[in-house]
Amino acid sequence: MNKELDIAALESVSIADNYNNYVAGLFFSNIKKSYNILDFGAGYGLFTKKIKDAGYKILAVEINKEAIEKLKTLNIDCYSSIEKVPLTTNCIISLNVLEHIDDDYKCLKDLYSHLPIDGKLILYLPASNLVWTKLDEMVNHKRRYSKRQVTELLESNKFKIEKVFYVDFIGWWVLLLSKILKLDLGFDKKKIKFYDKYIFKFFKFIDHVTKNIVGKNLFIVATKKV
């Protein structure tokens, strides 16, 4: 991802309040106050700050220099690599990061090594190759994941899957239609605001029915085992 697209993606996502609150709720329902949390690939700290403001202990790993400066202004301790993070983490979260990494197997192996036994790994990833579009190429996605693919990937790294389900069914349909109609979605903030306010807000409840069928993203909770 080049610098301009990187920043555009991070900024555009931040304005989708309904979507962000919904995704944050998924994380809050799966983390405990006793956790020492690491946000791997924290970006501009949108979710990191939400978690910190809720009273959780959280650190961040991020490589984008402008994002690191933003995290500093939020008083969030940030490291440039996971190897530099103190070995006190017992829960790692990561939102829309693994799909950018060439060797996702090695990345998960590194995350595994940084957790204690029974430590938690919570992931939010893009799903379904059927809705692969130019937008994926623009932001340098290496892949979109299937439920089976991510399960096998985690289990091969000695993680036990606790939960795995699809999120944002209506977003999946929006991507599919845009692909069929050859629409250019880009990072248009007006389009994102419209989708968030008039589409996602009213159709997010469909996820309760479709979470085991299909969605734009996957939510995964896994535990480190020996």
PyMOL commands that set and color helices and strands:
alter all, ss='L'
color gray80, all
select helices_A, chain A and resi 3-14+17-28+46-53+65-73+82-84+98-100+104-113+129-131+134-138+147-155+169-180+189-210
alter helices_A, ss='H'
color red, helices_A
select strands_A, chain A and resi 36-40+57-61+78-79+91-95+120-126+159-167+217-224
alter strands_A, ss='S'
color yellow, strands_A
deselect
rebuild
show_as cartoon
